[in-house]
Amino acid sequence: MDPELAVYRQTLAEVSPQIAEVLDAVLHEASRNLSPAGLRNYLEGARGLSELGRGPGPVLAFLEAMPALAREIGEDQVKDCALAAMKLASITSGEVIAMFLATAPNAARRLGDSDLFAAYVQFLHQLSARAPRGLRPMFGVLDDLLHKLSLGGLRRWAFFGAEAHRTDFKTQAEYFALKTPDSLAMLQKERKGALFVDHQRKLTAYLRALWGREFYLRPASAEYAEFQPFIEDFALRLPDAAQDEPGLPGLDLFRAAAAHMAAHLVYMREPISAQELTQAQMVLIGFIEDARVENLAMRDLPGLKSLWRPALAIERGASEHPSQALLERLALALLDPETPTGDVEADAFARRFHNTFPAKGEDANFAWGLGLELYHLLANRRALPSLRQLQRLRLTHRDDNRYIWAFAELDWAREAERIHMPKQTRRRVSLMEFVNEVEVETAGDDAQEVWTLDGTLYDDDDTTFNEKYGTDPVSDPFPYHEWDYQAQTFRPDWAILREYRSPPGDANDIDAIVSRHKPVASRLRQIVDKLRPQGVQRERKLEDGDEIDVNAAVDFMIDLRLGRDPDPRITMRNRLKTRDLAVLILLDLSESTNDPAPTGEQSILGLTRDASALLSRVLSDIGDPFALDGFCSDGRGDVKYFPLKPFETRFDDTAKTRLAGMKGGFSTRMGAALRHAGAKLRRQPQKKKLILLVTDGEPADVDERDPNYLRRDAKKAVEELSQSGVHTFCLTLDPRADHYVQRIFGAKGYTIVDKVERLPERLPQLFAELTG
């Protein structure tokens, strides 16, 4: 152990041995989420809390919660949380401090930004000075509050309760626990139309779908009436909550604002110079620049007009200055040329904009010239509003345009290279075009163009160019929804699955596996004999059978003459015994399967291959239709699925080659793989359908920090499959899987193989138990 770490551990152990045990348990996760400096702050914070004399509770909560907090909003807030807890110690109890620390990760997740979290901590200090008795009950319902309120709404709700029940401590506690009518009424009053954190991923996906590029969206506190969205360091900062407007729901306002700011990033090639401009001129040039980028976006994506037009056509009521209302109507006319402003000069200006836009719309000076023309038009009419009034135009989806000016300290060259990166195109080319093109040996999957030869071209050694130089074919994407347990809704088309061809191996290796497991062969023959259909089977002791059972009829007459109650079941039926079952064996091929098994002789992947080979032999002998597939994942955008043996083919050399060549890599996004396997099974005509999943660990992926998210999604996938008639059973090799696998597959939906080396024997036996 590091000497410095040992000192911290000894100090904490002197307070309570339990603290040292918790530190040992969480230190690995903390080391992954914190830098060396952050880890030092983490340990210093724990030591400082241990010296408060408030018991082990705050220290334990701090140690357990801070790695998750750092994962959500960064490690800088770890030190601030320790300081905040120490400040609260002078006002409240150790139990309340522990509640504050324990709820901090969830608060950070709901607020979604380090600045907002810092404002939340400041709010807690203010509330502790006004109503310290309200903290404990409020922390008990904090998750519910943050799912309904923005930070500003939470502040107003809390301060109202602190003031309204300043002297009635019992009612004050009930207010903060959401148990009084005025608490619920105030909560309803402060609820906004939409919270940004509930729609952040949807908005990111929405922008990615529009322009095929990544945009970074973050919330900002919108507590003052003049708030406007803004772009800072190329991040789109939207309000943390959006109020529903007549004809414009809050979510549509988020979409309109996000798409508008994204259009600035996409269509601006260089900043605009602010040299020798007044503040009013800059506002009006920005006004025209907003219209320019929106028209450029609508040129490429015409459907955006239906998004932005309702945002500009909102009924706003009377304005402070007549020219404010004129400019708001002009903004709509610059978006939609068929909407007049009602002002002759303004309508003429809008026509000049639309007439010159096709030729000069790409020029950054286009907004400069028309913005100054608009300024002079208003000045000559003596109708120029004040700067404050110009900055308060009621165009709620537009940003404050700080991004567009030359004095913004931004790396424009780097951003232009990232934002304006050309898209990759795919083409089918003729043989002559393929032959005459210059070869680019360094081209990879990120090439600007990907060519597919329309035909077959052979090299001198009678192999095709595709076999020698081409990449393995990849299927079209299969989008699958995922269950967001926090929002209690599906994320549509969230995981993208593609089918890949497994790298080839040696089919003889599979035959060698069967030969190597000769001791298991006799037991496999017993399984085959037991499960193989036996033709006609006679069913006796039936009341409504097809024919009389003579022996049962004789027993009936004997009992009748002896005065006993005879058994009326004296008929029988001959039934053809058949198996109406389709099985899909789904193998986890994540990176962890490359780890050696406890015996050290083989990897987990090798044992999985052995078990699959033996089970495939059993199924082939029985005659049940079956498929053998594998999966792994590299984020939600690339779930890799490997069809090793389809239902419609035999377990021949092709399937053995694919099984022999399978490799482990990446992560385990289980829900998408189960849904895809279920879709394949549902196409089978058999009545009974079974997915037999073989895995060595829990669902996990590189782009998902919340361990419960993929577990809950996998559980939801199992429930969906069950409702559609597909039974799912999990065979796990993780000896510590009880705490999560039962929640996913149910009490009878899984089994754990304690000795991994017995997998080749256990898998066929398990199949016999499930289907016999």
C-alpha positions in Angstrom: 0.0 0.0 0.0 1.2 3.5 -0.8 2.7 5.1 2.4 0.6 8.2 2.1 -2.5 6.1 1.7 -1.6 4.0 4.7 -1.4 7.2 6.8 -4.9 8.2 5.8 -6.2 4.8 6.4 -4.7 4.6 9.9 -6.1 8.0 10.7 -9.6 7.0 9.6 -9.4 3.6 11.3 -8.7 5.4 14.6 -12.1 7.0 14.3 -13.9 3.8 13.4 -12.7 0.5 12.0 -15.8 0.5 9.7 -14.5 3.6 8.0 -11.2 1.8 7.1 -13.2 -1.2 5.7 -15.4 1.1 3.5 -12.3 2.9 2.3 -10.7 -0.4 1.2 -14.0 -1.3 -0.6 -14.4 2.0 -2.5 -10.7 2.9 -3.2 -10.6 1.1 -6.5 -13.6 3.0 -7.9 -12.3 6.2 -6.5 -8.9 5.7 -8.2 -10.6 5.1 -11.5 -12.7 8.3 -11.3 -10.2 10.7 -9.7 -6.8 12.0 -10.7 -4.0 11.7 -8.2 -4.7 15.3 -7.1 -8.4 14.6 -6.9 -7.7 11.4 -4.9 -5.7 13.4 -2.4 -8.5 15.9 -2.0 -10.9 13.0 -1.5 -8.8 11.5 1.3 -8.2 14.9 2.8 -11.9 15.6 2.8 -12.6 12.2 4.5 -10.0 13.0 7.2 -11.4 16.5 7.7 -14.9 15.1 8.2 -13.6 12.5 10.6 -12.2 15.3 12.9 -15.6 17.0 13.2 -16.7 14.8 16.0 -20.0 14.0 14.3 -19.5 10.2 14.2 -18.7 7.9 11.3 -21.9 8.6 9.3 -20.7 11.7 7.4 -17.3 10.1 6.6 -18.9 6.9 5.3 -21.4 8.8 3.2 -18.6 10.9 1.8 -16.4 7.9 0.9 -19.2 6.1 -0.8 -20.8 9.1 -2.7 -17.9 11.1 -3.9 -16.6 8.7 -6.7 -20.1 8.8 -8.2 -20.2 12.6 -7.9 -16.9 12.9 -9.7 -18.2 10.7 -12.4 -21.2 12.9 -12.9 -19.8 16.4 -12.9 -16.0 16.2 -12.4 -13.7 15.9 -9.4 -13.5 19.6 -8.6 -16.7 19.4 -6.7 -15.3 16.7 -4.3 -13.3 19.2 -2.4 -16.2 21.7 -2.4 -18.6 19.0 -1.0 -16.2 18.4 1.9 -16.0 22.1 2.7 -19.8 22.4 2.4 -20.3 19.5 4.8 -17.9 21.1 7.3 -19.8 24.4 7.1 -23.1 22.6 7.7 -21.6 21.0 10.8 -21.9 24.2 12.7 -25.7 24.3 12.1 -27.0 20.8 11.8 -26.4 17.2 12.9 -24.1 14.6 11.5 -27.1 12.6 10.2 -28.2 15.5 8.1 -24.7 16.0 6.8 -24.6 12.3 5.8 -27.9 12.8 4.0 -26.5 15.7 2.1 -23.4 13.8 1.0 -25.4 10.6 0.1 -27.9 12.5 -2.1 -25.2 14.6 -3.8 -24.5 12.3 -6.7 -28.2 12.1 -7.6 -28.5 15.9 -7.3 -25.5 16.3 -9.6 -27.1 13.9 -12.1 -30.3 15.8 -12.1 -28.7 19.2 -12.3 -26.2 18.0 -15.0 -23.6 20.8 -14.6 -20.9 21.7 -12.1 -21.9 25.3 -12.0 -25.5 24.4 -11.2 -24.3 22.0 -8.5 -22.2 24.7 -6.9 -25.3 26.9 -6.9 -27.3 24.1 -5.3 -24.7 23.8 -2.5 -24.9 27.6 -2.0 -28.7 27.3 -1.8 -28.4 24.6 1.0 -26.2 27.0 3.0 -28.9 29.7 2.6 -31.7 27.3 3.6 -29.7 26.0 6.6 -29.6 29.6 7.9 -33.3 30.2 7.4 -34.8 26.8 8.2 -32.3 24.2 9.4 -35.0 21.8 10.5 -36.2 21.6 6.9 -33.1 20.0 5.6 -33.7 16.5 6.9 -37.2 16.0 5.5 -36.2 17.8 2.3 -33.3 15.4 1.7 -35.8 12.5 2.1 -37.8 13.7 -0.9 -35.0 15.4 -2.9 -35.2 12.9 -5.7 -38.9 13.6 -6.3 -38.3 17.4 -6.0 -35.4 17.5 -8.6 -37.5 15.3 -11.0 -40.1 18.1 -11.0 -38.3 21.3 -10.3 -35.4 23.3 -11.7 -32.9 24.6 -9.2 -34.6 28.0 -9.2 -38.0 26.3 -8.7 -36.5 24.3 -5.8 -35.1 27.5 -4.3 -38.4 29.4 -4.4 -40.4 26.4 -3.1 -38.0 26.0 -0.1 -37.8 29.7 0.7 -41.6 30.0 0.7 -41.9 27.2 3.2 -39.1 28.6 5.4 -40.9 32.0 5.5 -44.5 30.8 5.7 -43.7 28.4 8.6 -41.0 30.3 10.3 -42.3 29.7 13.9 -44.3 26.5 13.5 -41.5 23.9 13.4 -43.8 20.9 13.1 -45.6 22.3 10.1 -42.4 23.4 8.6 -41.0 19.8 8.8 -44.2 18.6 7.2 -44.0 21.2 4.4 -40.4 20.1 3.5 -41.6 16.5 3.5 -44.3 17.3 0.9 -47.1 16.5 3.4 -49.0 19.8 3.5 -51.4 21.2 0.9 -49.5 24.4 0.5 -46.3 22.4 -0.1 -47.9 20.5 -2.9 -49.6 23.6 -4.3 -46.3 25.5 -4.3 -44.6 22.5 -6.0 -47.2 22.5 -8.7 -46.8 26.2 -9.2 -43.1 26.0 -9.6 -43.1 23.1 -12.0 -41.8 24.0 -15.5 -43.0 22.6 -18.8 -39.8 20.6 -19.4 -36.6 20.1 -17.5 -33.4 20.0 -19.6 -31.9 17.0 -17.8 -34.9 14.9 -18.8 -34.4 15.6 -22.5 -30.6 16.1 -22.8 -29.9 12.8 -24.6 -32.9 13.2 -26.9 -31.7 16.7 -27.9 -28.2 15.4 -28.5 -29.5 12.6 -30.7 -31.8 15.0 -32.5 -28.9 17.3 -33.5 -26.8 14.2 -34.4 -29.6 13.0 -36.7 -29.9 16.5 -38.3 -26.2 17.1 -39.1 -24.5 13.8 -38.4 -22.1 15.5 -35.9 -21.7 15.6 -32.2 -22.8 18.6 -30.2 -22.1 19.2 -26.6 -25.2 20.4 -24.7 -25.2 21.7 -21.1 -27.8 23.3 -18.8 -27.6 26.8 -17.5 -29.6 28.5 -14.7 -32.4 30.5 -16.2 -33.4 32.4 -13.1 -33.7 35.9 -14.6 -36.2 37.1 -17.1 -33.6 38.3 -19.6 -31.9 34.9 -19.9 -31.0 33.8 -23.4 -29.3 30.5 -24.4 -25.6 31.0 -25.3 -22.6 29.2 -26.8 -19.6 28.9 -24.5 -16.4 27.1 -25.6 -18.5 25.5 -28.4 -20.9 24.0 -25.8 -24.6 24.8 -26.3 -25.9 26.1 -23.0 -29.7 25.8 -22.8 -32.0 26.8 -19.9 -32.3 24.2 -17.2 -36.1 24.4 -17.6 -38.4 25.6 -20.4 -41.9 26.8 -19.7 -44.7 25.7 -22.0 -45.9 28.5 -24.3 -49.3 28.6 -26.1 -48.7 26.4 -29.1 -45.1 25.6 -28.2 -44.4 22.9 -25.6 -41.2 23.2 -23.6 -39.6 20.3 -25.4 -40.2 22.0 -28.8 -38.6 25.2 -27.4 -35.5 23.1 -26.4 -35.4 21.6 -29.9 -35.7 25.0 -31.6 -33.0 26.6 -29.4 -30.6 23.7 -29.8 -31.1 23.6 -33.5 -30.6 27.3 -33.8 -27.3 27.3 -31.9 -26.1 24.2 -33.8 -26.8 26.1 -37.0 -24.3 28.8 -35.8 -21.7 26.1 -35.3 -22.3 24.4 -38.6 -22.7 27.4 -41.0 -20.3 30.0 -39.5 -16.9 29.7 -41.2 -15.3 32.7 -39.5 -16.1 35.2 -36.7 -17.5 38.6 -37.4 -15.3 41.6 -36.6 -16.8 44.0 -34.0 -14.3 46.8 -34.8 -15.8 50.3 -34.8 -19.3 49.0 -34.1 -21.7 50.4 -31.5 -23.5 47.9 -29.2 -26.8 48.6 -30.9 -25.3 47.9 -34.4 -23.8 44.6 -33.0 -27.3 43.5 -31.8 -28.9 44.2 -35.2 -26.0 42.5 -37.1 -26.5 39.5 -34.8 -30.3 39.7 -35.5 -29.6 39.3 -39.3 -26.9 36.6 -38.6 -29.5 34.6 -36.8 -31.8 34.8 -39.8 -28.9 33.9 -42.2 -27.9 30.7 -40.4 -31.5 29.6 -40.0 -32.2 30.1 -43.7 -29.0 28.1 -44.6 -30.2 25.3 -42.3 -33.6 25.3 -43.9 -32.0 25.2 -47.3 -30.4 21.8 -46.4 -33.2 20.7 -44.0 -36.5 22.2 -45.0 -38.4 20.6 -42.1 -36.7 23.0 -39.7 -39.0 25.7 -40.8 -41.9 23.9 -39.0 -39.7 23.9 -35.8 -38.7 27.6 -35.8 -41.9 29.2 -37.2 -44.0 28.5 -34.1 -41.3 29.8 -31.8 -41.3 33.1 -33.7 -45.1 33.3 -34.1 -45.9 33.2 -30.3 -48.5 35.7 -29.2 -46.4 38.0 -27.0 -48.8 40.8 -26.0 -47.8 44.5 -25.8 -44.1 45.4 -26.0 -42.2 48.2 -24.2 -41.2 49.9 -27.5 -43.1 49.9 -30.9 -39.9 48.9 -32.7 -39.5 45.8 -30.5 -42.7 44.4 -31.9 -41.7 45.4 -35.4 -38.3 43.6 -35.1 -40.1 40.5 -33.7 -42.5 40.5 -36.7 -39.5 41.0 -39.0 -37.7 38.0 -37.5 -40.7 35.9 -38.7 -40.7 37.5 -42.1 -37.0 36.8 -42.6 -37.8 33.1 -41.8 -41.0 32.9 -43.8 -41.2 35.3 -46.8 -45.0 34.7 -47.0 -45.6 36.4 -43.6 -45.7 40.2 -43.9 -44.8 42.5 -41.1 -47.5 45.1 -41.7 -44.8 47.8 -42.2 -44.0 48.9 -45.8 -40.3 49.5 -45.2 -39.8 46.4 -43.1 -41.5 44.2 -45.8 -39.2 45.8 -48.4 -36.2 44.9 -46.3 -37.4 41.3 -45.9 -37.8 41.0 -49.7 -34.2 42.3 -50.2 -33.0 39.7 -47.7 -34.7 36.8 -49.5 -33.7 38.1 -53.0 -30.0 38.4 -52.2 -29.7 35.4 -49.9 -29.3 32.7 -52.7 -26.2 34.5 -54.1 -24.7 35.9 -50.9 -26.1 33.8 -48.1 -22.8 31.9 -47.6 -20.8 35.2 -47.2 -20.2 36.2 -43.5 -20.4 39.9 -44.6 -24.0 39.4 -45.7 -25.2 39.9 -42.1 -22.8 42.8 -41.6 -24.2 44.8 -44.5 -27.9 44.1 -43.9 -27.5 44.6 -40.1 -26.1 48.1 -40.6 -28.9 48.8 -43.2 -31.5 47.8 -40.7 -29.8 50.1 -38.1 -29.9 53.1 -40.4 -33.5 52.3 -41.4 -34.6 52.5 -37.7 -32.4 55.5 -36.9 -33.7 57.5 -39.9 -37.3 56.9 -38.7 -36.2 57.9 -35.2 -37.6 54.6 -34.1 -34.4 53.0 -32.7 -35.0 51.4 -29.3 -32.5 51.7 -26.5 -29.8 49.1 -26.1 -31.6 47.5 -23.2 -34.8 47.2 -25.3 -32.9 45.7 -28.2 -31.3 43.1 -26.0 -34.7 42.1 -24.7 -36.4 41.1 -27.9 -38.8 38.3 -27.1 -37.2 35.7 -29.4 -37.0 32.9 -26.8 -35.2 30.2 -28.9 -32.4 32.5 -30.1 -29.0 32.8 -28.3 -27.3 36.0 -27.2 -24.8 35.8 -30.1 -21.7 36.1 -28.0 -20.3 33.3 -30.1 -20.2 35.2 -33.4 -17.8 38.1 -32.5 -14.1 38.3 -33.2 -13.2 39.1 -29.6 -14.5 35.7 -28.4 -11.4 33.8 -27.4 -12.1 30.6 -29.3 -10.0 28.3 -31.3 -11.9 28.8 -34.6 -9.4 26.8 -36.7 -9.8 23.7 -34.6 -13.5 24.0 -34.3 -14.0 24.6 -38.0 -12.0 21.4 -38.8 -14.1 19.4 -36.4 -17.5 20.8 -37.3 -17.1 21.0 -41.0 -15.6 17.6 -41.5 -16.8 16.0 -44.7 -19.2 13.1 -44.4 -18.2 9.6 -45.6 -20.0 8.4 -48.8 -20.5 4.9 -50.1 -20.5 4.1 -53.8 -20.9 1.0 -56.1 -18.5 1.3 -58.9 -18.0 -0.5 -62.2 -15.0 -2.8 -63.0 -13.3 -0.2 -65.2 -13.7 2.6 -62.7 -12.2 0.3 -60.0 -9.2 -0.7 -62.2 -8.4 2.9 -63.4 -8.5 4.5 -59.9 -5.3 5.2 -58.1 -5.0 2.8 -55.1 -4.8 4.4 -51.6 -3.0 1.9 -49.5 -3.4 3.9 -46.2 -7.2 4.2 -46.5 -9.1 2.8 -43.6 -12.6 2.7 -42.3 -12.6 6.5 -42.0 -11.9 7.1 -45.7 -13.9 9.8 -47.4 -15.3 7.3 -49.9 -16.0 3.6 -49.5 -16.3 1.7 -52.8 -18.1 -1.6 -53.5 -17.2 -3.4 -56.7 -20.2 -4.1 -58.8 -19.0 -7.6 -59.9 -16.2 -9.9 -59.1 -12.5 -9.4 -59.9 -10.0 -12.2 -59.5 -6.3 -11.8 -58.9 -3.6 -13.9 -60.4 -3.8 -16.6 -57.7 -7.6 -17.2 -58.4 -8.7 -15.4 -55.3 -11.0 -12.4 -55.4 -9.8 -8.9 -54.6 -12.5 -8.8 -52.0 -11.2 -11.9 -50.3 -7.6 -10.5 -50.3 -8.1 -6.8 -49.6 -11.8 -6.2 -48.7 -13.3 -5.9 -45.2 -15.8 -8.3 -43.8 -19.4 -7.4 -44.7 -21.5 -5.7 -42.1 -25.2 -5.7 -42.0 -27.5 -2.7 -42.1 -28.0 -1.3 -38.6 -30.7 -2.7 -36.3 -31.9 0.1 -34.0 -33.3 -1.0 -30.6 -34.9 1.0 -27.9 -33.6 0.9 -24.3 -35.3 1.3 -21.0 -34.4 4.4 -18.9 -35.4 3.4 -15.4 -35.0 6.9 -14.1 -37.3 8.5 -16.6 -39.5 5.3 -16.7 -39.7 5.4 -20.5 -38.0 3.9 -23.5 -35.3 5.7 -25.4 -36.3 5.1 -29.0 -33.7 3.7 -31.4 -31.0 4.2 -28.7 -28.8 1.1 -29.3 -27.5 0.4 -32.8 -26.8 -3.3 -33.5 -25.0 -4.7 -36.5 -24.3 -8.2 -37.5 -20.7 -9.1 -38.2 -19.1 -12.1 -39.7 -17.0 -14.0 -37.2 -13.3 -14.4 -38.2 -12.7 -17.9 -39.6 -11.0 -20.6 -37.6 -10.2 -24.3 -38.1 -13.2 -26.6 -38.2 -11.0 -29.5 -37.1 -10.6 -27.7 -33.7 -14.3 -28.3 -33.0 -14.0 -32.0 -33.9 -11.0 -32.2 -31.6 -13.0 -30.7 -28.8 -15.6 -33.5 -29.1 -12.8 -36.1 -29.1 -11.1 -34.4 -26.1 -14.3 -34.7 -24.0 -14.8 -38.4 -24.3 -15.7 -38.8 -20.6 -18.7 -36.6 -21.2 -19.7 -38.4 -24.4 -21.5 -41.2 -22.7 -23.6 -38.8 -20.6 -24.4 -36.8 -23.8 -25.7 -40.0 -25.4 -28.1 -40.5 -22.5 -29.3 -36.9 -23.0 -29.9 -37.6 -26.6 -31.8 -40.8 -26.0 -33.9 -39.1 -23.4 -34.8 -36.1 -25.4 -35.1 -37.6 -28.9 -38.7 -38.1 -30.0 -39.8 -41.7 -29.6 -42.6 -41.9 -32.1 -46.1 -43.0 -30.9 -46.7 -42.7 -27.1 -49.8 -44.3 -25.5 -51.6 -42.2 -22.9 -53.8 -44.2 -20.5 -56.4 -43.4 -17.8 -58.3 -40.8 -19.8 -62.0 -40.0 -19.5 -62.3 -38.8 -23.1 -59.8 -40.9 -25.0 -60.0 -42.3 -28.5 -60.5 -46.0 -27.6 -61.2 -48.3 -24.6 -58.3 -49.5 -22.4 -59.3 -53.1 -21.9 -57.2 -53.5 -18.6 -58.8 -50.4 -17.1 -62.3 -51.6 -18.2 -61.8 -54.9 -16.4 -60.6 -53.2 -13.2 -63.7 -50.9 -13.5 -66.1 -54.0 -13.6 -64.3 -55.7 -10.7 -64.5 -52.6 -8.5 -68.2 -52.2 -9.4 -69.1 -55.8 -8.4 -67.1 -55.6 -5.2 -69.1 -52.5 -4.2 -66.1 -50.1 -4.5 -66.1 -46.7 -6.3 -64.7 -47.6 -9.8 -62.2 -45.3 -11.6 -64.1 -43.9 -14.6 -60.9 -43.2 -16.6 -61.1 -46.3 -18.8 -60.1 -44.9 -22.2 -56.7 -44.2 -23.8 -55.2 -42.2 -26.7 -52.2 -42.8 -29.0 -50.2 -39.5 -29.3 -47.3 -38.8 -31.7 -44.4 -37.6 -29.5 -42.7 -34.6 -31.1 -40.6 -31.7 -29.9 -41.9 -28.3 -31.0 -38.9 -26.2 -29.7 -36.5 -23.7 -31.2 -33.4 -22.7 -29.2 -31.0 -19.8 -29.6 -27.7 -20.1 -27.7 -26.4 -16.6 -27.1 -22.7 -16.3 -26.1 -21.2 -13.3 -24.3 -18.0 -12.5 -26.2 -16.8 -9.5 -24.1 -13.2 -8.8 -23.3 -13.4 -10.5 -19.9 -13.9 -13.9 -21.6 -10.3 -13.8 -22.5 -9.3 -14.1 -18.8 -8.0 -17.5 -17.8 -10.4 -19.9 -16.0 -9.6 -20.8 -12.3 -7.8 -23.9 -13.4 -5.5 -21.8 -15.6 -5.5 -24.4 -18.5 -8.0 -22.6 -20.7 -9.6 -19.2 -21.0 -13.3 -18.7 -20.2 -13.8 -18.2 -24.0 -12.1 -21.6 -24.6 -14.4 -23.3 -22.2 -17.4 -21.5 -23.7 -16.3 -22.8 -27.1 -16.0 -26.3 -25.8 -19.5 -26.2 -24.2 -21.1 -24.7 -27.3 -19.5 -27.4 -29.5 -20.8 -30.2 -27.3 -24.3 -28.7 -26.9 -24.5 -28.2 -30.7 -23.7 -31.9 -31.2 -26.5 -32.8 -28.8 -29.0 -30.5 -30.6 -28.0 -31.8 -34.0 -28.6 -35.4 -32.8 -31.9 -34.6 -31.3 -33.1 -32.6 -34.3 -34.2 -29.5 -32.6 -33.8 -26.3 -34.7 -31.2 -24.1 -33.1 -29.0 -21.1 -33.7 -25.7 -20.2 -32.2 -24.8 -16.5 -31.9 -22.4 -14.3 -30.0 -22.3 -10.6 -29.0 -20.2 -7.8 -27.5 -20.5 -4.0 -27.7 -18.4 -0.9 -28.0 -20.9 1.7 -26.8 -24.6 2.0 -27.7 -23.7 3.0 -31.3 -21.9 -0.3 -32.1 -23.4 -3.5 -30.6 -21.6 -6.3 -32.4 -23.6 -9.4 -33.1 -22.0 -12.5 -34.6 -24.3 -15.2 -36.2 -22.2 -18.3 -35.8 -24.8 -20.9 -36.8 -28.3 -19.7 -38.2 -31.5 -21.7 -37.8 -31.7 -22.6 -41.4 -28.3 -24.3 -41.7 -26.8 -27.5 -40.3 -24.0 -27.6 -37.8 -21.5 -28.1 -40.7 -17.9 -27.1 -41.4 -19.0 -23.5 -42.0 -20.6 -23.2 -38.6 -17.7 -25.0 -37.0 -15.2 -22.6 -38.7 -17.1 -19.6 -37.2 -17.3 -21.2 -33.8 -13.6 -21.9 -33.8 -12.7 -18.4 -34.8 -14.8 -16.5 -32.3 -12.9 -14.0 -30.2 -13.5 -11.9 -27.1 -13.4 -8.2 -27.0 -15.2 -4.9 -25.8 -18.2 -4.9 -23.4 -21.5 -6.4 -22.7 -24.7 -4.5 -23.7 -27.0 -7.3 -23.0 -30.4 -5.8 -23.6 -29.9 -5.0 -27.3 -28.4 -8.5 -27.9 -31.4 -10.2 -26.2 -33.9 -8.1 -28.2 -32.2 -9.0 -31.5 -32.0 -12.7 -30.5 -35.7 -12.5 -29.6 -36.6 -11.0 -33.0 -34.8 -13.9 -34.7 -36.6 -16.5 -32.6 -40.0 -15.0 -33.1 -39.7 -15.7 -36.8 -39.4 -19.4 -36.1 -42.6 -21.5 -36.5 -42.1 -23.6 -33.3 -44.4 -22.9 -30.4 -41.8 -23.1 -27.7 -38.9 -20.7 -28.0 -35.8 -20.5 -25.7 -32.9 -18.2 -25.4 -30.0 -19.7 -23.5 -27.6 -17.0 -22.5 -24.1 -17.9 -21.4 -22.2 -15.0 -19.8 -19.4 -14.4 -17.4 -20.5 -11.0 -15.9 -23.1 -8.3 -15.6 -24.3 -5.9 -18.3 -21.8 -3.1 -18.8 -20.6 -0.8 -21.5 -18.0 2.0 -22.0 -20.5 4.8 -22.5 -22.8 4.1 -19.5 -21.7 5.1 -16.0 -24.8 4.1 -14.1 -24.4 0.3 -13.4 -28.2 0.0 -12.8 -29.1 1.4 -16.2 -28.0 -1.6 -18.3 -29.2 -4.1 -15.7 -32.7 -2.5 -15.7 -32.7 -2.5 -19.5 -31.7 -6.2 -19.6 -34.5 -6.9 -17.1 -37.0 -5.0 -19.3 -35.8 -6.9 -22.4 -36.4 -10.3 -20.6 -39.9 -9.1 -19.7 -40.6 -8.1 -23.3 -39.4 -11.4 -24.6 -41.6 -13.3 -22.0 -44.7 -11.4 -23.1 -44.0 -12.4 -26.7 -43.6 -16.1 -25.9 -39.8 -16.3 -25.7 -38.4 -17.8 -22.5 -34.9 -16.6 -21.5 -32.5 -18.5 -19.2 -29.1 -17.3 -18.1 -26.1 -19.5 -17.3 -23.6 -17.3 -15.6 -20.0 -18.0 -14.7 -19.8 -15.1 -12.2 -19.8 -16.6 -8.7 -20.9 -13.2 -7.3 -23.8 -12.8 -9.7 -26.7 -13.5 -7.2 -27.1 -9.8 -6.3 -27.9 -8.8 -9.9 -28.8 -11.8 -12.1 -31.9 -12.7 -10.1 -33.3 -9.2 -10.6 -32.8 -9.5 -14.3 -33.9 -13.1 -15.0 -36.1 -13.9 -12.0 -35.6 -16.5 -9.3 -36.0 -19.5 -11.6 -34.4 -17.9 -14.7 -30.7 -18.5 -14.0 -28.1 -20.8 -12.7 -24.6 -20.2 -11.5 -21.7 -22.5 -12.5 -19.4 -22.5 -9.4 -16.7 -24.4 -11.2 -16.1 -22.8 -14.6 -14.1 -25.8 -15.8 -17.3 -27.9 -15.6 -19.1 -25.7 -18.2 -18.7 -28.1 -21.1 -20.5 -30.7 -19.0 -23.0 -28.5 -17.3 -24.4 -26.7 -20.4 -25.8 -29.8 -22.2 -27.2 -31.0 -18.8 -28.9 -27.7 -18.2 -30.5 -27.8 -21.7 -31.9 -31.2 -20.9 -33.3 -30.0 -17.6 -35.0 -27.0 -19.3 -36.5 -28.9 -22.3 -36.8 -32.5 -21.2 
